[in-house]
């Protein structure tokens, strides 16, 4: 049964793999900072 549990654990991370960067992006996005998004920031992101 140990092997069966391990195989299930491998299948469980599947939902996380659908959006693995979501938590990281949420932290790195300007929304996480105190700065509001301004046209200057958008231009900086574009270039």
Steps between C-alpha positions, in 0.01 A plus 500: 500500500801727549560507125134580434518797738814627330336478157200694634733767639649536153148556361408749774751771394320511163259779612801696628680455166205665324597832661834450681594867462177640644626542861838629380342743253261624766801592714701658217214693340474876564169429677700337781696823546365828635554668162194541276536404134576813299547550123872540573511152654309358203750661263788362708345152477447538124868577451 
